[in-house]
Amino acid sequence: MAKNRVRVLPLGGVGEVGRNMWVVECGDEIVILDCGVMFPDADMLGVDLVLPDMSYLREKTSKIKGILLTHGHEDHIGAVPHLIADLGFPPIFATGLTHGLLGNKLKEHRLLDKVSQVVITDSDSFTVGSFHVEPFHIAHSIPDAVGFAISTPGGMVVYLTDWKLDHTPVDGKPTNLQKISELSQRKPLVLITDCVRVESKGYTPSEATVGEAFDNIFAIAPGRIIMATFASNISRVQQAIDSAEAYGRKVLLAGRSMENNSRIALEMGFLRAEAGTLIRPHELNSYPDDQIAVVCTGSQGEPMAALNRMANRDHQHLKIKPGDTVVVSATPIPGNEVSVSRVINNLFKLGADVIYGGDARVHVSGHAAQEELKLVLALLRPEFVLPFHGDYRHMIIYRKMAVGMGIGYTNENVLIPEPGGIMEFAPGFGKQISKTPVGYIYVDGTTVGDVGNVVVRDRQMLAKDGMLIVVVGIDMSNGSLVSGPDVVSRGFVYMRQSQDLVEATKDTVRAALAQPNGDALTSVDSAYVNRKIKEVVSEFLYRETRRRPMVLPVVMEV
Amino acid sequence: MAKNRVRVLPLGGVGEVGRNMWVVECGDEIVILDCGVMFPDADMLGVDLVLPDMSYLREKTSKIKGILLTHGHEDHIGAVPHLIADLGFPPIFATGLTHGLLGNKLKEHRLLDKVSQVVITDSDSFTVGSFHVEPFHIAHSIPDAVGFAISTPGGMVVYLTDWKLDHTPVDGKPTNLQKISELSQRKPLVLITDCVRVESKGYTPSEATVGEAFDNIFAIAPGRIIMATFASNISRVQQAIDSAEAYGRKVLLAGRSMENNSRIALEMGFLRAEAGTLIRPHELNSYPDDQIAVVCTGSQGEPMAALNRMANRDHQHLKIKPGDTVVVSATPIPGNEVSVSRVINNLFKLGADVIYGGDARVHVSGHAAQEELKLVLALLRPEFVLPFHGDYRHMIIYRKMAVGMGIGYTNENVLIPEPGGIMEFAPGFGKQISKTPVGYIYVDGTTVGDVGNVVVRDRQMLAKDGMLIVVVGIDMSNGSLVSGPDVVSRGFVYMRQSQDLVEATKDTVRAALAQPNGDALTSVDSAYVNRKIKEVVSEFLYRETRRRPMVLPVVMEV
């Protein structure tokens, strides 16, 4: 690596949202920016989480001086407990709330005492190795979020992701435009920025507009109000509490992550409630319906979350009934549309009035729309820009937008990052110079990495047509069938109703194992018998049913 | 059943879109309205299609006088080939294009010569049994669509689904408001209507507005234009052809259903093109890029359709390249958002400019929005209304809308139909009187009904954590283990990397099959051994991995 160049590369998702993790490297020093998980795509069957691939760092752990976290969302902090040991336990730099939320995770993984959590503010600079880091406040859908300006010997990298402008944020702290303006005086070399809402023209509305919609609902709802939102959206929870207090309602916080996050935010002063506002489940019956508000998890239709349990009459304390007003204060994340829709339908079935969708104005995004992206680029004027944290198309549209502004950006200095693409920068120089392999690292259950693409492909095959086991006992001395064939199947056909098919399958196996003249095979080994059975049974079943179950022969040598 | 009552019941989906099929019964006569399929939900693993459940009709086939089809979409005609034999081959009444599209299906199922296809027009009434049927034209996203007014001895049922008003339809035939107005003079008893866009305020824009957007694109696109849309949306294809002709481009129709449907529509005069406009794949290279337009399938991100093949560089004739303009002239059907998004990203990666989404105005719905639903209700004034063909919430919102109009509708005469809910009507009387069981009937491969809920549940389990087969040979005379345990797994862990886990699993089996004193079991039967292995292995694997693969013991008696 050339001296005095800054190397920048993503180890997680760039043309997809999630698994945010960047490496900034200069000389012998590395800092890591964010360390998040991705929730699996629908075709990653049975996978719980997807992690960034840190193969690039494997031989370099001694160079890692620290991890900088921007904010407390899963896609930015969720991989820390899974990867921190392999990274050699570098210190983690983050603001108070981010550390609070991370600490909760570390505790669950019994890592709390092994990790060095350095608390930073949004205004005091600090050093990581020889890099000078200046954090600055940004407005997002979680409080205490920051961007970072990282000055390395090779130049300044600004990491500004998951932000919007919001001139009237609920916590009173807008994105620090003064700081961004000031950084522009110092010739920032590279800006790494999210671009997920570049397709949305204009500006993202302020979080405060949601509060107005809440007030309108709280003013007229005849019975209980049940509001589902992201547990991490503390400002949203705050606005629900504010509306409840204004209209004389008690508030129950429901759902594990809602309770956990709110507890941490209350303790740290990021969430405020008057004494007596927050109640416990057993107090629900002490108040009339029109004095109750519930703020709960499940806005994405997650099967086990509070809202879906209520919609399925499966919640311990809350049964939906006519007169309830349910507010879904969120937009479905792509892929969750059907689950969310199903929950809403079930709530209607139970007689609730449900308020949801764009027209209701009960949700705004935490990400910058196109005019905001333009404004910050025009203000900061970095030499190079790496848009990420969006689909691939968003990155392309961002580049087109930047070039179209006519302030000097070309396709050469708006780089479209690739997963694992190693880019190097110096004043007047910036390009991808090579690539490190990065794949999907799956977490399934408690273990990381033992489920790979082969296993997921098998699951896809099993999911489609099920499987069929053929058991035979073969006398290896003469190749004759001494027991079986027996057939066991799951997920293929309902066996009891398909006896003809089962018998015909057995006949197919018997015929295949017999010689043309009806004698047993003379020369035999179990691998051959295995392959033979698989071949004839697969072919037979496809001919009969047009399905391709996984055929698994079990050959017992007797 | 009371005499002179009309019985109405749905056998397919009502609180979900698809599987449209209604029974209208009076005296000893039945007509069936539509006979459609549903595309499976994401959790119906491996299922190809879902059919209505016609158990109610099983003992009544002699009463069935005919099937009336409104239009040629899959969710209205797709179940005919699967169910027509069980229904006793009643005659099918439909307009020319609907019959053309149905005929194509019947041919594939070798049923063409067995089915009586009666061609009707949108203006000539006819009789089915003793019922008098008056068809009338409606505007929808496919030409030659009709509604039906069915006069029975018990009263008139109006079936008006999948319609919009559209004063400027591409085929020049708007919804026949005069007929609807005229029917209102004859005291219609029941209206069955779709309600899927009741959440959308105002009016659905005319199909003609899409043509204007097309013209704007065709006027400036620098290279080829590749447009994906529904193969059945003949008017949309017509508008693409019109724009191509106006701007001097040749048109290639690509994708099997696009070719089939267009051929039928061209033959029947529903689609028109000047001589020489339509070209064959091998002619693509004879014209410069800016004289080429391709109209293709794949607007829903279907993996095997033309657009996705192009996006994956897997199409025989078409490779996407920079300079291409791709137009996605459709909205993702709920559940397809992620697939569509993936295709669009891949097209961007190949350098295409992609035009999609609401802002681009390259798609309009074929269904009525709220003001249209109100207008038709106010005009027709049926005594009872059954909203369907929407999610459950749409039915509830429709009822609220109808009641809120203040023209006499109450919760009692806007009935929310249930699947299999048997409703009876007479002037002054209308309610659900009982219920017939209806379930999901799955088509998987070539067969109907042999995949049921048990099989699908097994697939879900296999999809989540895979499976593990444990093979043992037991000497039944003394219960001793004479061969194995062997372990085979798929979709659980990658076996080669998990030898320790495999060995520990085998040890667990050995230990379970040994007596406390280390001796072999004394009393033994294979069902017991089977259950024992399943229990200990499941428990062991869950403890080790927090996963629950399906454990399948294979016990060979030796």
HADDOCK unambig.tbl for C-alpha pairs under 7 A between the chains (distance, minus, plus):
assign (segid A and resid 45 and name CA) (segid B and resid 463 and name CA) 5.72 0.50 0.50
assign (segid A and resid 45 and name CA) (segid B and resid 464 and name CA) 5.69 0.50 0.50
assign (segid A and resid 46 and name CA) (segid B and resid 463 and name CA) 6.26 0.50 0.50
assign (segid A and resid 46 and name CA) (segid B and resid 464 and name CA) 3.80 0.50 0.50
assign (segid A and resid 46 and name CA) (segid B and resid 465 and name CA) 5.70 0.50 0.50
assign (segid A and resid 334 and name CA) (segid B and resid 337 and name CA) 6.67 0.50 0.50
assign (segid A and resid 334 and name CA) (segid B and resid 338 and name CA) 6.16 0.50 0.50
assign (segid A and resid 335 and name CA) (segid B and resid 337 and name CA) 6.65 0.50 0.50
assign (segid A and resid 335 and name CA) (segid B and resid 338 and name CA) 5.66 0.50 0.50
assign (segid A and resid 337 and name CA) (segid B and resid 334 and name CA) 6.66 0.50 0.50
assign (segid A and resid 337 and name CA) (segid B and resid 335 and name CA) 6.65 0.50 0.50
assign (segid A and resid 338 and name CA) (segid B and resid 334 and name CA) 6.15 0.50 0.50
assign (segid A and resid 338 and name CA) (segid B and resid 335 and name CA) 5.68 0.50 0.50
assign (segid A and resid 345 and name CA) (segid B and resid 391 and name CA) 6.79 0.50 0.50
assign (segid A and resid 345 and name CA) (segid B and resid 392 and name CA) 5.40 0.50 0.50
assign (segid A and resid 345 and name CA) (segid B and resid 393 and name CA) 5.12 0.50 0.50
assign (segid A and resid 348 and name CA) (segid B and resid 393 and name CA) 5.83 0.50 0.50
assign (segid A and resid 391 and name CA) (segid B and resid 345 and name CA) 6.80 0.50 0.50
assign (segid A and resid 392 and name CA) (segid B and resid 345 and name CA) 5.39 0.50 0.50
assign (segid A and resid 393 and name CA) (segid B and resid 345 and name CA) 5.11 0.50 0.50
assign (segid A and resid 393 and name CA) (segid B and resid 348 and name CA) 5.83 0.50 0.50
assign (segid A and resid 445 and name CA) (segid B and resid 545 and name CA) 5.85 0.50 0.50
assign (segid A and resid 445 and name CA) (segid B and resid 546 and name CA) 4.80 0.50 0.50
assign (segid A and resid 445 and name CA) (segid B and resid 547 and name CA) 5.66 0.50 0.50
assign (segid A and resid 446 and name CA) (segid B and resid 545 and name CA) 5.59 0.50 0.50
assign (segid A and resid 446 and name CA) (segid B and resid 546 and name CA) 5.93 0.50 0.50
assign (segid A and resid 447 and name CA) (segid B and resid 545 and name CA) 6.56 0.50 0.50
assign (segid A and resid 450 and name CA) (segid B and resid 493 and name CA) 5.83 0.50 0.50
assign (segid A and resid 450 and name CA) (segid B and resid 494 and name CA) 6.11 0.50 0.50
assign (segid A and resid 451 and name CA) (segid B and resid 493 and name CA) 5.43 0.50 0.50
assign (segid A and resid 451 and name CA) (segid B and resid 494 and name CA) 6.23 0.50 0.50
assign (segid A and resid 455 and name CA) (segid B and resid 490 and name CA) 6.73 0.50 0.50
assign (segid A and resid 455 and name CA) (segid B and resid 491 and name CA) 4.36 0.50 0.50
assign (segid A and resid 455 and name CA) (segid B and resid 492 and name CA) 6.36 0.50 0.50
assign (segid A and resid 455 and name CA) (segid B and resid 493 and name CA) 6.29 0.50 0.50
assign (segid A and resid 455 and name CA) (segid B and resid 494 and name CA) 6.14 0.50 0.50
assign (segid A and resid 456 and name CA) (segid B and resid 491 and name CA) 6.13 0.50 0.50
assign (segid A and resid 458 and name CA) (segid B and resid 490 and name CA) 6.04 0.50 0.50
assign (segid A and resid 458 and name CA) (segid B and resid 491 and name CA) 4.85 0.50 0.50
assign (segid A and resid 459 and name CA) (segid B and resid 462 and name CA) 6.49 0.50 0.50
assign (segid A and resid 459 and name CA) (segid B and resid 463 and name CA) 4.76 0.50 0.50
assign (segid A and resid 459 and name CA) (segid B and resid 466 and name CA) 5.86 0.50 0.50
assign (segid A and resid 459 and name CA) (segid B and resid 491 and name CA) 4.77 0.50 0.50
assign (segid A and resid 460 and name CA) (segid B and resid 463 and name CA) 6.40 0.50 0.50
assign (segid A and resid 462 and name CA) (segid B and resid 459 and name CA) 6.48 0.50 0.50
assign (segid A and resid 462 and name CA) (segid B and resid 462 and name CA) 6.02 0.50 0.50
assign (segid A and resid 462 and name CA) (segid B and resid 463 and name CA) 6.21 0.50 0.50
assign (segid A and resid 463 and name CA) (segid B and resid 45 and name CA) 5.73 0.50 0.50
assign (segid A and resid 463 and name CA) (segid B and resid 46 and name CA) 6.25 0.50 0.50
assign (segid A and resid 463 and name CA) (segid B and resid 459 and name CA) 4.76 0.50 0.50
assign (segid A and resid 463 and name CA) (segid B and resid 460 and name CA) 6.39 0.50 0.50
assign (segid A and resid 463 and name CA) (segid B and resid 462 and name CA) 6.20 0.50 0.50
assign (segid A and resid 463 and name CA) (segid B and resid 463 and name CA) 4.84 0.50 0.50
assign (segid A and resid 464 and name CA) (segid B and resid 45 and name CA) 5.70 0.50 0.50
assign (segid A and resid 464 and name CA) (segid B and resid 46 and name CA) 3.80 0.50 0.50
assign (segid A and resid 465 and name CA) (segid B and resid 46 and name CA) 5.68 0.50 0.50
assign (segid A and resid 466 and name CA) (segid B and resid 459 and name CA) 5.85 0.50 0.50
assign (segid A and resid 490 and name CA) (segid B and resid 455 and name CA) 6.76 0.50 0.50
assign (segid A and resid 490 and name CA) (segid B and resid 458 and name CA) 6.08 0.50 0.50
assign (segid A and resid 491 and name CA) (segid B and resid 455 and name CA) 4.37 0.50 0.50
assign (segid A and resid 491 and name CA) (segid B and resid 456 and name CA) 6.14 0.50 0.50
assign (segid A and resid 491 and name CA) (segid B and resid 458 and name CA) 4.86 0.50 0.50
assign (segid A and resid 491 and name CA) (segid B and resid 459 and name CA) 4.77 0.50 0.50
assign (segid A and resid 492 and name CA) (segid B and resid 455 and name CA) 6.38 0.50 0.50
assign (segid A and resid 493 and name CA) (segid B and resid 450 and name CA) 5.88 0.50 0.50
assign (segid A and resid 493 and name CA) (segid B and resid 451 and name CA) 5.48 0.50 0.50
assign (segid A and resid 493 and name CA) (segid B and resid 455 and name CA) 6.31 0.50 0.50
assign (segid A and resid 494 and name CA) (segid B and resid 450 and name CA) 6.13 0.50 0.50
assign (segid A and resid 494 and name CA) (segid B and resid 451 and name CA) 6.27 0.50 0.50
assign (segid A and resid 494 and name CA) (segid B and resid 455 and name CA) 6.17 0.50 0.50
assign (segid A and resid 545 and name CA) (segid B and resid 445 and name CA) 5.86 0.50 0.50
assign (segid A and resid 545 and name CA) (segid B and resid 446 and name CA) 5.61 0.50 0.50
assign (segid A and resid 545 and name CA) (segid B and resid 447 and name CA) 6.61 0.50 0.50
assign (segid A and resid 546 and name CA) (segid B and resid 445 and name CA) 4.82 0.50 0.50
assign (segid A and resid 546 and name CA) (segid B and resid 446 and name CA) 5.93 0.50 0.50
assign (segid A and resid 547 and name CA) (segid B and resid 445 and name CA) 5.64 0.50 0.50
